[in-house]
Amino acid sequence: MSEKSEMVKVEFYSQKIDAILKDEKVLVRVRLICQNLEIASNNQRKKIQEHPTLSKGGTHIISPSAGGNQETFCLDLEFLPLWLMTIHPDKVKEETRELLIKYQLEAKDVLAAHFFGAKEEPKQLTPAEQLLAQAQFLVTMESRVASVERKLLEQDTRREEAQQQLLALPAPSRDVPEKPLRAHLNSKVRGHCSATGVRHEDAWRKLYREYRDIFSVDLKVRATNRKMKTLDFAEQENCLQDLYDSACRLF
């Protein structure tokens, strides 16, 4: 479950960008940027979540607001330029076109300066310099995307090989007592935490990551999208047995 987090507002060309420093990473609220650029936030969030590369930087957090705690979708600062470059200036309103280019070229540096103390102000570029920098940035980002996609393909290949190796192993011991499988799974994780001193949150995070790597299903993200607890979603989708098998291997 997401932890409660306090957003801060960062000035950017007479506008505000919502962001937060969490676990040494800057997370940026996608919805407010979309509002500033006058584009549909729901469409952009869907695009990020369905993109094989951008989705790695997306996350949901819970932050306090005047109306109570609210869940909001954020993007890792490192992925911000990559997302913004998927929005072509010709696809936005004419009055926000120049602003979009400023976001693409400068927003990451301004946010990094706010949270990490950079002293230099972002350089004000002429329109010609902006276009040249944008073209150079596109070439660089295309190269980086190609590199990331190659690495993801290699990871998928290794994951498939690992899955085949796991399937070839003898089935793990399932000395499950009469109590429900969910209760036994909880006991397995608690026992591991008691024996090793690992935090429960870290143990569950490791277990869900193992399940995602083997079955290519991110239970936490899917549960969050349905506003359910992860175990409730796993039980509903009949995934508890596979989770328990993964726990036997890990713990």
C-alpha positions, 0 to 999 in steps of 0.5 A, spaced: 500 500 500 502 507 498 505 511 504 502 518 505 506 523 502 507 531 502 507 534 495 511 541 494 509 546 489 515 548 485 515 554 481 516 553 473 514 559 468 509 562 473 506 555 474 506 550 479 509 543 478 507 538 484 513 533 486 516 530 492 522 527 494 521 520 496 526 514 497 532 519 494 527 520 488 523 525 485 516 523 483 512 528 479 505 529 479 502 527 472 495 530 472 498 538 474 503 538 468 497 536 464 493 541 466 498 546 465 499 544 458 491 543 457 492 536 455 487 530 457 491 527 464 487 520 463 489 519 456 497 521 458 496 516 464 494 511 460 499 512 455 505 512 461 502 505 464 501 501 457 508 504 455 513 498 456 519 503 458 515 509 461 511 504 465 517 503 469 517 510 472 510 510 474 507 509 481 501 511 485 502 515 492 497 517 497 498 525 499 494 529 504 489 534 501 483 539 503 478 533 502 482 528 505 488 523 503 488 522 495 491 517 491 495 520 485 499 518 479 506 520 479 512 519 474 519 518 476 523 525 474 528 521 470 522 519 466 519 526 465 523 528 459 522 521 455 514 522 457 514 529 455 518 528 448 512 523 446 507 529 446 508 533 439 508 540 439 503 540 433 498 536 437 497 541 443 494 548 443 498 553 439 498 558 446 501 552 450 506 550 444 512 554 447 510 552 454 511 544 452 517 545 449 520 549 455 517 543 459 521 538 455 527 542 455 528 545 462 522 542 467 527 536 469 533 541 471 528 546 475 525 540 479 532 537 480 535 544 482 529 545 487 530 538 491 538 537 490 540 544 491 543 546 484 545 553 484 545 555 476 538 558 473 536 554 467 538 557 461 533 562 457 534 559 449 532 563 443 527 559 439 532 557 434 536 554 440 530 551 443 529 547 436 536 545 435 536 542 442 530 539 441 532 535 435 539 533 439 535 531 445 530 527 440 536 523 437 539 522 444 533 519 447 531 515 441 538 512 442 537 511 450 530 508 448 533 503 444 538 501 449 533 500 454 528 496 450 534 491 448 536 491 455 528 489 457 528 484 451 534 481 454 531 481 461 525 477 458 529 472 455 533 471 462 526 471 465 523 466 460 529 461 461 529 462 469 521 460 468 523 454 464 528 452 469 523 453 475 518 448 472 523 443 471 525 443 478 521 438 483 515 441 486 516 445 492 514 442 499 507 444 500 506 442 507 500 446 508 495 445 514 488 445 515 488 453 515 486 457 509 492 458 504 492 466 505 493 465 513 499 460 511 502 465 506 502 470 511 505 465 517 510 464 512 512 471 511 512 472 518 516 467 520 521 469 515 521 476 518 522 473 525 528 469 523 531 474 519 529 481 522 527 483 515 521 488 515 514 485 513 514 491 507 520 489 504 519 481 505 512 482 501 515 487 496 520 482 494 515 476 494 511 480 489 517 482 485 519 475 484 511 473 482 512 479 477 518 476 474 516 469 473 509 470 471 509 477 468 504 480 472 504 486 477 499 484 482 501 491 486 499 495 480 493 491 478 490 491 485 492 499 486 488 500 479 482 496 482 483 500 489 484 493 492 489 491 497 494 486 493 492 480 497 485 481 496 486 482 489 491 476 489 485 471 492 480 474 487 484 472 481 486 465 484 493 467 485 495 465 492 497 458 490 503 461 486 504 466 491 505 461 496 510 457 491 514 463 490 514 464 498 517 457 499 522 458 494 524 465 497 523 464 504 
